[in-house]
Amino acid sequence: MPITYKDQHWIYYDGSKERHGQFPRDNSIGLATLRLDSFVCLEAKDKVGSVLTKPFRLEGSKLEVNVDAGKGGVIVEVLDAAGKPIPGFTRSEAKMFNFVDQLRLQPEWKTRKDLAPLKDKVVRLKFSLRNAKLYAFQVKP
């Protein structure tokens, strides 16, 4: 069972250089660590890939993205429920984040630092990635 500590999942395991069932055994305990929420990701390589969420009601104003774009980039745009870009949150207004690896990246737009003007509206998020892994996102108050 993983333990979550300091933004990592810690997984302890038992290892031995002998085959299972052989005795005596010279065992050791090991520790594997994973970044927070990194069991699954959506990954884009050299070619740009995008992920479009289902429509959802925006109940907060701060978007946090868990992304590893240490060798690439990520950009986030906000669309309405029908999939049309929302002025102020379009791709051309979004800040491109290059060479970042963050658990809580907070996307920005030219005139917006958060999603406060869209609170309680139904939106979709479009993540565009190049050489990056998207692990998770969450909207906070």
N, C-alpha and C positions, 0 to 999 in steps of 0.2 A: 504494500500500500504506500503510495507516494506521500511524502511530507512536503508541504509548501513552506518555504522559509526564505526570506530576503529575495523575493521575486524569482525564486527558482523552485523547481520540483526536485526533491531529493529522493532517490530510489536506492535503498540498500539491497545488496545481493550477496549471496554466498558463492564462492568459487573454489575450485580444486583442480589440481593438475592430473588427478586420477579419474578413471572412468567411474560412472555411477555404480554403486554397489561394491566397489573395491574397498577393502579395509586393511590396514589403517589408512585414514585419509588425512592429508595435510590441507586443511581448509583455511580460507581467508575471507574476510568480509570486505566488500568493495562498496563504493558509492558512485552512482551515476547521477549527473545533474542535467536538467533540461530547463530551458528558459520557460518562464511562466506561459501557460496556454500554448505550448508548442507541440502537442501531441499530433496535431494535424495542421497543414497549411495549404494554401493555394499558391502555386509558384509559377512565375513567368521567367523565361530564359532571355536570350538576346532579342527575341521578337516581343513587342509590347503585347501584353495580355490585359484583359479587363474583367472585372467582376461587378455585376449589378445586383444589388439586394432586392428583395421583394419590398413592396410598399409597406411602411410601418409608421405609426404615429410617433413623432419626435417628442419624448417626454422630458428631455433635458436640454441643455444648451452647449455642453462641452463634449466634443468628440475626441476619443482617445483611440489610437490605432497601434496595435502590436505588429510591427513590421521589421523585417530585416532586408533593407535595401542598401547594405554596406558596399555592394559592388554595382549598384544600379540606382533606380529612382522610383518614386511613387507620387501620385497626384490624386486628389479626391475632389470630385464634383458632386453637387447635390441636384437632384432632379425632382420634379413633382410626381404625383402618383401615376400619371400617364407617361412618364419618361421624358418629359421636356425639361431642359435646363432651367433652373431658377436664376433670374438675374441677381448678380452679386455673388453667386456661388457656382458659376460656370467654369468649364475647364480653362478658358482663357483668363479667368480671374483668379484661378487657384494657384497657390504657390507649389512649385515642383520641389520636392525634397530629394536631393541626390546624396548618395553615400551616407545614409543614416541607418542605424540599427537601434531601434528604441521600442520599449514596451508600452510607452504612453505618448506617442507622437501626437501632437495636437495640430491638425491641418489648419491652414489659414487661407484667406482669400484677400485680394487687393484691399478691399474696404471692410473686411470682416475678420475678426479674430476668433469668433465662435458661431454657433448656430442659434443664438438667442432670438433673432427675428423670426425664426421658423418654428419656435416651440409650439407644440400642440397641432402642428400641421402634419399631413401625411406626406412623406418623402421617400425617395430612394437614394441610395448612395452608389456612386460609380467609382471604383478604385481602378486606376490604370497603373500597371507595374511593368518594369523592365529589369531583368536580373534581380528579382526581389521575391520575397516570401511574405505573404499576408497570413498572419496567425489568427488575429481576432480584432474586433473593434467593440467599443461600448460607448454609450451616450450617458453622461453623468449630469446631475443638476448644475 
